[in-house]
Amino acid sequence: MYAPVATRFVTYDVSLPKVAADYRDRIVAMPEMTEWAAAALAEPEDIEELEVEL
């Protein structure tokens, strides 16, 4: 399992066997992952440079 899969399991509330759930939880709790998640939540909904005028 790698980080993007672990986050999908959390997002979609996937039921996992205990061993897999423990592993997922360890990945999600890593300092790098918590920092990445906090940075993602801090991003604005809209990125002005990417907005296209129609």
N, CA, C, O and CB atoms as a CASP TS submission, in Angstrom:
PFRMAT TS
TARGET T0000
AUTHOR 0000-0000-0000
METHOD Language model
MODEL 1
PARENT N/A
ATOM      1  N   MET     1       0.853  -1.169   0.000  1.00  0.00           N
ATOM      2  CA  MET     1       0.000   0.000   0.000  1.00  0.00           C
ATOM      3  C   MET     1       0.898   1.231   0.000  1.00  0.00           C
ATOM      4  O   MET     1       1.927   1.252   0.674  1.00  0.00           O
ATOM      5  CB  MET     1      -0.970  -0.001   1.223  1.00  0.00           C
ATOM      6  N   TYR     2       0.516   2.233  -0.740  1.00  0.00           N
ATOM      7  CA  TYR     2       1.266   3.476  -0.707  1.00  0.00           C
ATOM      8  C   TYR     2       0.319   4.621  -0.400  1.00  0.00           C
ATOM      9  O   TYR     2      -0.899   4.443  -0.372  1.00  0.00           O
ATOM     10  CB  TYR     2       2.003   3.716  -2.040  1.00  0.00           C
ATOM     11  N   ALA     3       0.880   5.787  -0.172  1.00  0.00           N
ATOM     12  CA  ALA     3       0.132   6.918   0.373  1.00  0.00           C
ATOM     13  C   ALA     3      -1.161   7.250  -0.379  1.00  0.00           C
ATOM     14  O   ALA     3      -2.192   7.406   0.275  1.00  0.00           O
ATOM     15  CB  ALA     3       1.007   8.118   0.380  1.00  0.00           C
ATOM     16  N   PRO     4      -1.167   7.368  -1.719  1.00  0.00           N
ATOM     17  CA  PRO     4      -2.433   7.711  -2.378  1.00  0.00           C
ATOM     18  C   PRO     4      -3.537   6.673  -2.137  1.00  0.00           C
ATOM     19  O   PRO     4      -4.709   7.028  -2.014  1.00  0.00           O
ATOM     20  CB  PRO     4      -2.205   7.866  -3.869  1.00  0.00           C
ATOM     21  N   VAL     5      -3.163   5.411  -2.073  1.00  0.00           N
ATOM     22  CA  VAL     5      -4.156   4.369  -1.811  1.00  0.00           C
ATOM     23  C   VAL     5      -4.645   4.479  -0.371  1.00  0.00           C
ATOM     24  O   VAL     5      -5.840   4.346  -0.109  1.00  0.00           O
ATOM     25  CB  VAL     5      -3.565   2.958  -2.080  1.00  0.00           C
ATOM     26  N   ALA     6      -3.734   4.719   0.556  1.00  0.00           N
ATOM     27  CA  ALA     6      -4.118   4.859   1.963  1.00  0.00           C
ATOM     28  C   ALA     6      -5.110   6.006   2.137  1.00  0.00           C
ATOM     29  O   ALA     6      -6.082   5.877   2.882  1.00  0.00           O
ATOM     30  CB  ALA     6      -2.873   5.092   2.844  1.00  0.00           C
ATOM     31  N   THR     7      -4.874   7.117   1.461  1.00  0.00           N
ATOM     32  CA  THR     7      -5.800   8.246   1.590  1.00  0.00           C
ATOM     33  C   THR     7      -7.158   7.938   0.959  1.00  0.00           C
ATOM     34  O   THR     7      -8.184   8.405   1.453  1.00  0.00           O
ATOM     35  CB  THR     7      -5.199   9.497   0.944  1.00  0.00           C
ATOM     36  N   ARG     8      -7.179   7.165  -0.116  1.00  0.00           N
ATOM     37  CA  ARG     8      -8.460   6.773  -0.722  1.00  0.00           C
ATOM     38  C   ARG     8      -9.248   5.882   0.240  1.00  0.00           C
ATOM     39  O   ARG     8     -10.465   6.016   0.366  1.00  0.00           O
ATOM     40  CB  ARG     8      -8.226   6.035  -2.071  1.00  0.00           C
ATOM     41  N   PHE     9      -8.546   4.976   0.913  1.00  0.00           N
ATOM     42  CA  PHE     9      -9.217   4.122   1.882  1.00  0.00           C
ATOM     43  C   PHE     9      -9.857   4.956   2.983  1.00  0.00           C
ATOM     44  O   PHE     9     -10.947   4.633   3.454  1.00  0.00           O
ATOM     45  CB  PHE     9      -8.232   3.116   2.482  1.00  0.00           C
ATOM     46  N   VAL    10      -9.187   6.023   3.393  1.00  0.00           N
ATOM     47  CA  VAL    10      -9.739   6.909   4.423  1.00  0.00           C
ATOM     48  C   VAL    10     -10.917   7.695   3.846  1.00  0.00           C
ATOM     49  O   VAL    10     -11.989   7.745   4.448  1.00  0.00           O
ATOM     50  CB  VAL    10      -8.647   7.881   4.966  1.00  0.00           C
ATOM     51  N   THR    11     -10.717   8.302   2.686  1.00  0.00           N
ATOM     52  CA  THR    11     -11.749   9.133   2.063  1.00  0.00           C
ATOM     53  C   THR    11     -13.039   8.366   1.818  1.00  0.00           C
ATOM     54  O   THR    11     -14.130   8.864   2.094  1.00  0.00           O
ATOM     55  CB  THR    11     -11.241   9.699   0.754  1.00  0.00           C
ATOM     56  N   TYR    12     -12.908   7.148   1.299  1.00  0.00           N
ATOM     57  CA  TYR    12     -14.089   6.361   0.945  1.00  0.00           C
ATOM     58  C   TYR    12     -14.501   5.396   2.045  1.00  0.00           C
ATOM     59  O   TYR    12     -15.366   4.547   1.830  1.00  0.00           O
ATOM     60  CB  TYR    12     -13.835   5.594  -0.325  1.00  0.00           C
ATOM     61  N   ASP    13     -13.893   5.515   3.222  1.00  0.00           N
ATOM     62  CA  ASP    13     -14.244   4.708   4.391  1.00  0.00           C
ATOM     63  C   ASP    13     -14.294   3.215   4.045  1.00  0.00           C
ATOM     64  O   ASP    13     -15.268   2.524   4.344  1.00  0.00           O
ATOM     65  CB  ASP    13     -15.596   5.162   4.960  1.00  0.00           C
ATOM     66  N   VAL    14     -13.221   2.738   3.408  1.00  0.00           N
ATOM     67  CA  VAL    14     -13.131   1.336   3.000  1.00  0.00           C
ATOM     68  C   VAL    14     -12.852   0.474   4.232  1.00  0.00           C
ATOM     69  O   VAL    14     -11.955   0.764   5.024  1.00  0.00           O
ATOM     70  CB  VAL    14     -12.019   1.135   1.919  1.00  0.00           C
ATOM     71  N   SER    15     -13.635  -0.579   4.371  1.00  0.00           N
ATOM     72  CA  SER    15     -13.434  -1.519   5.468  1.00  0.00           C
ATOM     73  C   SER    15     -12.258  -2.429   5.115  1.00  0.00           C
ATOM     74  O   SER    15     -12.238  -3.047   4.050  1.00  0.00           O
ATOM     75  CB  SER    15     -14.731  -2.354   5.745  1.00  0.00           C
ATOM     76  N   LEU    16     -11.285  -2.504   6.014  1.00  0.00           N
ATOM     77  CA  LEU    16     -10.086  -3.307   5.780  1.00  0.00           C
ATOM     78  C   LEU    16      -9.887  -4.286   6.926  1.00  0.00           C
ATOM     79  O   LEU    16     -10.353  -4.048   8.040  1.00  0.00           O
ATOM     80  CB  LEU    16      -8.842  -2.406   5.619  1.00  0.00           C
ATOM     81  N   PRO    17      -9.190  -5.396   6.649  1.00  0.00           N
ATOM     82  CA  PRO    17      -8.800  -6.275   7.750  1.00  0.00           C
ATOM     83  C   PRO    17      -7.918  -5.500   8.725  1.00  0.00           C
ATOM     84  O   PRO    17      -7.278  -4.522   8.337  1.00  0.00           O
ATOM     85  CB  PRO    17      -8.058  -7.536   7.220  1.00  0.00           C
ATOM     86  N   LYS    18      -7.877  -5.921   9.971  1.00  0.00           N
ATOM     87  CA  LYS    18      -7.168  -5.189  11.015  1.00  0.00           C
ATOM     88  C   LYS    18      -5.719  -4.890  10.653  1.00  0.00           C
ATOM     89  O   LYS    18      -5.253  -3.769  10.855  1.00  0.00           O
ATOM     90  CB  LYS    18      -7.211  -5.966  12.297  1.00  0.00           C
ATOM     91  N   VAL    19      -5.009  -5.868  10.126  1.00  0.00           N
ATOM     92  CA  VAL    19      -3.595  -5.651   9.792  1.00  0.00           C
ATOM     93  C   VAL    19      -3.460  -4.551   8.740  1.00  0.00           C
ATOM     94  O   VAL    19      -2.603  -3.678   8.870  1.00  0.00           O
ATOM     95  CB  VAL    19      -2.946  -6.964   9.281  1.00  0.00           C
ATOM     96  N   ALA    20      -4.292  -4.582   7.704  1.00  0.00           N
ATOM     97  CA  ALA    20      -4.241  -3.571   6.648  1.00  0.00           C
ATOM     98  C   ALA    20      -4.681  -2.209   7.190  1.00  0.00           C
ATOM     99  O   ALA    20      -4.093  -1.185   6.841  1.00  0.00           O
ATOM    100  CB  ALA    20      -5.132  -3.989   5.455  1.00  0.00           C
ATOM    101  N   ALA    21      -5.703  -2.190   8.033  1.00  0.00           N
ATOM    102  CA  ALA    21      -6.172  -0.926   8.610  1.00  0.00           C
ATOM    103  C   ALA    21      -5.099  -0.305   9.502  1.00  0.00           C
ATOM    104  O   ALA    21      -4.907   0.911   9.489  1.00  0.00           O
ATOM    105  CB  ALA    21      -7.468  -1.149   9.416  1.00  0.00           C
ATOM    106  N   ASP    22      -4.401  -1.134  10.274  1.00  0.00           N
ATOM    107  CA  ASP    22      -3.312  -0.621  11.110  1.00  0.00           C
ATOM    108  C   ASP    22      -2.208  -0.023  10.248  1.00  0.00           C
ATOM    109  O   ASP    22      -1.666   1.034  10.571  1.00  0.00           O
ATOM    110  CB  ASP    22      -2.741  -1.738  12.000  1.00  0.00           C
ATOM    111  N   TYR    23      -1.880  -0.694   9.160  1.00  0.00           N
ATOM    112  CA  TYR    23      -0.838  -0.209   8.251  1.00  0.00           C
ATOM    113  C   TYR    23      -1.273   1.113   7.606  1.00  0.00           C
ATOM    114  O   TYR    23      -0.492   2.061   7.523  1.00  0.00           O
ATOM    115  CB  TYR    23      -0.530  -1.269   7.159  1.00  0.00           C
ATOM    116  N   ARG    24      -2.536   1.158   7.149  1.00  0.00           N
ATOM    117  CA  ARG    24      -3.077   2.397   6.567  1.00  0.00           C
ATOM    118  C   ARG    24      -2.975   3.532   7.576  1.00  0.00           C
ATOM    119  O   ARG    24      -2.555   4.637   7.232  1.00  0.00           O
ATOM    120  CB  ARG    24      -4.552   2.203   6.122  1.00  0.00           C
ATOM    121  N   ASP    25      -3.357   3.264   8.814  1.00  0.00           N
ATOM    122  CA  ASP    25      -3.326   4.294   9.852  1.00  0.00           C
ATOM    123  C   ASP    25      -1.908   4.780  10.126  1.00  0.00           C
ATOM    124  O   ASP    25      -1.697   5.967  10.376  1.00  0.00           O
ATOM    125  CB  ASP    25      -3.946   3.762  11.135  1.00  0.00           C
ATOM    126  N   ARG    26      -0.928   3.866  10.081  1.00  0.00           N
ATOM    127  CA  ARG    26       0.467   4.277  10.276  1.00  0.00           C
ATOM    128  C   ARG    26       0.925   5.178   9.146  1.00  0.00           C
ATOM    129  O   ARG    26       1.629   6.159   9.384  1.00  0.00           O
ATOM    130  CB  ARG    26       1.385   3.054  10.375  1.00  0.00           C
ATOM    131  N   ILE    27       0.537   4.862   7.926  1.00  0.00           N
ATOM    132  CA  ILE    27       0.922   5.697   6.782  1.00  0.00           C
ATOM    133  C   ILE    27       0.294   7.083   6.918  1.00  0.00           C
ATOM    134  O   ILE    27       0.980   8.095   6.769  1.00  0.00           O
ATOM    135  CB  ILE    27       0.491   5.035   5.443  1.00  0.00           C
ATOM    136  N   VAL    28      -0.995   7.129   7.197  1.00  0.00           N
ATOM    137  CA  VAL    28      -1.717   8.407   7.289  1.00  0.00           C
ATOM    138  C   VAL    28      -1.199   9.252   8.452  1.00  0.00           C
ATOM    139  O   VAL    28      -1.260  10.480   8.391  1.00  0.00           O
ATOM    140  CB  VAL    28      -3.228   8.158   7.455  1.00  0.00           C
ATOM    141  N   ALA    29      -0.697   8.624   9.497  1.00  0.00           N
ATOM    142  CA  ALA    29      -0.212   9.354  10.671  1.00  0.00           C
ATOM    143  C   ALA    29       1.238   9.825  10.540  1.00  0.00           C
ATOM    144  O   ALA    29       1.733  10.535  11.415  1.00  0.00           O
ATOM    145  CB  ALA    29      -0.343   8.487  11.893  1.00  0.00           C
ATOM    146  N   MET    30       1.921   9.441   9.467  1.00  0.00           N
ATOM    147  CA  MET    30       3.314   9.862   9.289  1.00  0.00           C
ATOM    148  C   MET    30       3.387  11.391   9.249  1.00  0.00           C
ATOM    149  O   MET    30       2.502  12.032   8.682  1.00  0.00           O
ATOM    150  CB  MET    30       3.918   9.249   7.986  1.00  0.00           C
ATOM    151  N   PRO    31       4.431  11.984   9.842  1.00  0.00           N
ATOM    152  CA  PRO    31       4.546  13.450   9.850  1.00  0.00           C
ATOM    153  C   PRO    31       4.474  14.059   8.443  1.00  0.00           C
ATOM    154  O   PRO    31       3.872  15.117   8.255  1.00  0.00           O
ATOM    155  CB  PRO    31       5.854  13.859  10.512  1.00  0.00           C
ATOM    156  N   GLU    32       5.076  13.404   7.473  1.00  0.00           N
ATOM    157  CA  GLU    32       5.042  13.928   6.097  1.00  0.00           C
ATOM    158  C   GLU    32       3.614  13.929   5.550  1.00  0.00           C
ATOM    159  O   GLU    32       3.221  14.848   4.831  1.00  0.00           O
ATOM    160  CB  GLU    32       5.960  13.091   5.175  1.00  0.00           C
ATOM    161  N   MET    33       2.850  12.911   5.888  1.00  0.00           N
ATOM    162  CA  MET    33       1.470  12.828   5.404  1.00  0.00           C
ATOM    163  C   MET    33       0.578  13.863   6.084  1.00  0.00           C
ATOM    164  O   MET    33      -0.255  14.493   5.432  1.00  0.00           O
ATOM    165  CB  MET    33       0.910  11.423   5.637  1.00  0.00           C
ATOM    166  N   THR    34       0.751  14.040   7.392  1.00  0.00           N
ATOM    167  CA  THR    34      -0.075  15.031   8.082  1.00  0.00           C
ATOM    168  C   THR    34       0.267  16.446   7.603  1.00  0.00           C
ATOM    169  O   THR    34      -0.615  17.298   7.491  1.00  0.00           O
ATOM    170  CB  THR    34       0.117  14.923   9.612  1.00  0.00           C
ATOM    171  N   GLU    35       1.545  16.688   7.322  1.00  0.00           N
ATOM    172  CA  GLU    35       1.954  17.994   6.786  1.00  0.00           C
ATOM    173  C   GLU    35       1.362  18.207   5.396  1.00  0.00           C
ATOM    174  O   GLU    35       0.869  19.292   5.087  1.00  0.00           O
ATOM    175  CB  GLU    35       3.498  18.105   6.731  1.00  0.00           C
ATOM    176  N   TRP    36       1.410  17.173   4.562  1.00  0.00           N
ATOM    177  CA  TRP    36       0.869  17.255   3.197  1.00  0.00           C
ATOM    178  C   TRP    36      -0.638  17.500   3.239  1.00  0.00           C
ATOM    179  O   TRP    36      -1.153  18.331   2.490  1.00  0.00           O
ATOM    180  CB  TRP    36       1.180  15.957   2.405  1.00  0.00           C
ATOM    181  N   ALA    37      -1.349  16.779   4.112  1.00  0.00           N
ATOM    182  CA  ALA    37      -2.797  16.936   4.209  1.00  0.00           C
ATOM    183  C   ALA    37      -3.162  18.339   4.700  1.00  0.00           C
ATOM    184  O   ALA    37      -4.108  18.946   4.196  1.00  0.00           O
ATOM    185  CB  ALA    37      -3.387  15.874   5.149  1.00  0.00           C
ATOM    186  N   ALA    38      -2.424  18.849   5.671  1.00  0.00           N
ATOM    187  CA  ALA    38      -2.690  20.200   6.176  1.00  0.00           C
ATOM    188  C   ALA    38      -2.449  21.239   5.080  1.00  0.00           C
ATOM    189  O   ALA    38      -3.212  22.197   4.951  1.00  0.00           O
ATOM    190  CB  ALA    38      -1.804  20.504   7.407  1.00  0.00           C
ATOM    191  N   ALA    39      -1.397  21.052   4.299  1.00  0.00           N
ATOM    192  CA  ALA    39      -1.115  21.988   3.205  1.00  0.00           C
ATOM    193  C   ALA    39      -2.219  21.927   2.150  1.00  0.00           C
ATOM    194  O   ALA    39      -2.607  22.956   1.596  1.00  0.00           O
ATOM    195  CB  ALA    39       0.259  21.675   2.561  1.00  0.00           C
ATOM    196  N   ALA    40      -2.718  20.746   1.876  1.00  0.00           N
ATOM    197  CA  ALA    40      -3.798  20.602   0.891  1.00  0.00           C
ATOM    198  C   ALA    40      -5.064  21.297   1.375  1.00  0.00           C
ATOM    199  O   ALA    40      -5.749  21.953   0.590  1.00  0.00           O
ATOM    200  CB  ALA    40      -4.086  19.113   0.613  1.00  0.00           C
ATOM    201  N   LEU    41      -5.377  21.162   2.645  1.00  0.00           N
ATOM    202  CA  LEU    41      -6.568  21.822   3.190  1.00  0.00           C
ATOM    203  C   LEU    41      -6.423  23.338   3.201  1.00  0.00           C
ATOM    204  O   LEU    41      -7.421  24.057   3.136  1.00  0.00           O
ATOM    205  CB  LEU    41      -6.845  21.323   4.602  1.00  0.00           C
ATOM    206  N   ALA    42      -5.197  23.826   3.282  1.00  0.00           N
ATOM    207  CA  ALA    42      -4.962  25.272   3.319  1.00  0.00           C
ATOM    208  C   ALA    42      -5.024  25.914   1.934  1.00  0.00           C
ATOM    209  O   ALA    42      -5.095  27.138   1.822  1.00  0.00           O
ATOM    210  CB  ALA    42      -3.613  25.557   3.947  1.00  0.00           C
ATOM    211  N   GLU    43      -4.999  25.102   0.885  1.00  0.00           N
ATOM    212  CA  GLU    43      -5.050  25.661  -0.471  1.00  0.00           C
ATOM    213  C   GLU    43      -6.423  26.282  -0.733  1.00  0.00           C
ATOM    214  O   GLU    43      -7.433  25.801  -0.219  1.00  0.00           O
ATOM    215  CB  GLU    43      -4.741  24.566  -1.527  1.00  0.00           C
ATOM    216  N   PRO    44      -6.459  27.344  -1.529  1.00  0.00           N
ATOM    217  CA  PRO    44      -7.750  27.950  -1.857  1.00  0.00           C
ATOM    218  C   PRO    44      -8.549  27.030  -2.783  1.00  0.00           C
ATOM    219  O   PRO    44      -7.985  26.219  -3.517  1.00  0.00           O
ATOM    220  CB  PRO    44      -7.548  29.335  -2.516  1.00  0.00           C
ATOM    221  N   GLU    45      -9.860  27.176  -2.731  1.00  0.00           N
ATOM    222  CA  GLU    45     -10.730  26.381  -3.606  1.00  0.00           C
ATOM    223  C   GLU    45     -10.437  26.673  -5.077  1.00  0.00           C
ATOM    224  O   GLU    45     -10.344  25.759  -5.895  1.00  0.00           O
ATOM    225  CB  GLU    45     -12.214  26.666  -3.296  1.00  0.00           C
ATOM    226  N   ASP    46     -10.295  27.946  -5.397  1.00  0.00           N
ATOM    227  CA  ASP    46     -10.031  28.363  -6.770  1.00  0.00           C
ATOM    228  C   ASP    46      -8.625  28.926  -6.865  1.00  0.00           C
ATOM    229  O   ASP    46      -8.184  29.683  -6.001  1.00  0.00           O
ATOM    230  CB  ASP    46     -11.068  29.406  -7.243  1.00  0.00           C
ATOM    231  N   ILE    47      -7.933  28.550  -7.919  1.00  0.00           N
ATOM    232  CA  ILE    47      -6.605  29.098  -8.173  1.00  0.00           C
ATOM    233  C   ILE    47      -6.758  30.070  -9.320  1.00  0.00           C
ATOM    234  O   ILE    47      -7.028  29.681 -10.457  1.00  0.00           O
ATOM    235  CB  ILE    47      -5.545  27.973  -8.498  1.00  0.00           C
ATOM    236  N   GLU    48      -6.582  31.340  -9.003  1.00  0.00           N
ATOM    237  CA  GLU    48      -6.885  32.414  -9.943  1.00  0.00           C
ATOM    238  C   GLU    48      -6.153  32.256 -11.278  1.00  0.00           C
ATOM    239  O   GLU    48      -6.732  32.502 -12.336  1.00  0.00           O
ATOM    240  CB  GLU    48      -6.532  33.746  -9.326  1.00  0.00           C
ATOM    241  N   GLU    49      -4.889  31.847 -11.231  1.00  0.00           N
ATOM    242  CA  GLU    49      -4.130  31.711 -12.472  1.00  0.00           C
ATOM    243  C   GLU    49      -4.707  30.644 -13.403  1.00  0.00           C
ATOM    244  O   GLU    49      -4.449  30.667 -14.606  1.00  0.00           O
ATOM    245  CB  GLU    49      -2.688  31.381 -12.157  1.00  0.00           C
ATOM    246  N   LEU    50      -5.481  29.718 -12.855  1.00  0.00           N
ATOM    247  CA  LEU    50      -6.015  28.637 -13.662  1.00  0.00           C
ATOM    248  C   LEU    50      -7.437  28.921 -14.154  1.00  0.00           C
ATOM    249  O   LEU    50      -7.992  28.142 -14.929  1.00  0.00           O
ATOM    250  CB  LEU    50      -5.994  27.355 -12.870  1.00  0.00           C
ATOM    251  N   GLU    51      -8.019  30.019 -13.712  1.00  0.00           N
ATOM    252  CA  GLU    51      -9.378  30.361 -14.142  1.00  0.00           C
ATOM    253  C   GLU    51      -9.361  30.811 -15.605  1.00  0.00           C
ATOM    254  O   GLU    51      -8.474  31.547 -16.037  1.00  0.00           O
ATOM    255  CB  GLU    51      -9.981  31.476 -13.236  1.00  0.00           C
ATOM    256  N   VAL    52     -10.354  30.352 -16.343  1.00  0.00           N
ATOM    257  CA  VAL    52     -10.452  30.682 -17.764  1.00  0.00           C
ATOM    258  C   VAL    52     -11.688  31.532 -17.971  1.00  0.00           C
ATOM    259  O   VAL    52     -12.782  31.178 -17.532  1.00  0.00           O
ATOM    260  CB  VAL    52     -10.503  29.400 -18.648  1.00  0.00           C
ATOM    261  N   GLU    53     -11.507  32.650 -18.640  1.00  0.00           N
ATOM    262  CA  GLU    53     -12.634  33.509 -18.987  1.00  0.00           C
ATOM    263  C   GLU    53     -13.296  32.964 -20.240  1.00  0.00           C
ATOM    264  O   GLU    53     -12.628  32.712 -21.243  1.00  0.00           O
ATOM    265  CB  GLU    53     -12.179  34.981 -19.195  1.00  0.00           C
ATOM    266  N   LEU    54     -14.594  32.784 -20.184  1.00  0.00           N
ATOM    267  CA  LEU    54     -15.330  32.290 -21.363  1.00  0.00           C
ATOM    268  C   LEU    54     -16.122  33.377 -22.005  1.00  0.00           C
ATOM    269  O   LEU    54     -16.799  33.139 -23.006  1.00  0.00           O
ATOM    270  CB  LEU    54     -16.251  31.151 -20.991  1.00  0.00           C
TER
END
